[in-house]
């Protein structure tokens, strides 16, 4: 259960760093166009991590075993 959390934290930090870089050095129009995407991806990563943790708690540790 630790691996999904660590990967999620690293990816979210990357997206937030990217978003911060855009806010500091890019004109307003590009901030709007390219700034929303990393925030949406960070939110999606958190959602997927929560879903994965719930799957692990339900006992589905190996999803590939179903196929």
VENPE-V879974 format. One record per run of one state. SS is the DSSP state (~ for helix, > for strand, _ for the rest). FROM is the first residue (numbers start at 0). TO is the last residue. Records with the same first field share a line. If there is no record, write none. Layout:
# VENPE-V879974
SS->FROM-TO, FROM-TO
This chain:
# VENPE-V879974
_->0-0, 25-26, 57-61, 66-66
~->1-24, 27-56, 62-65
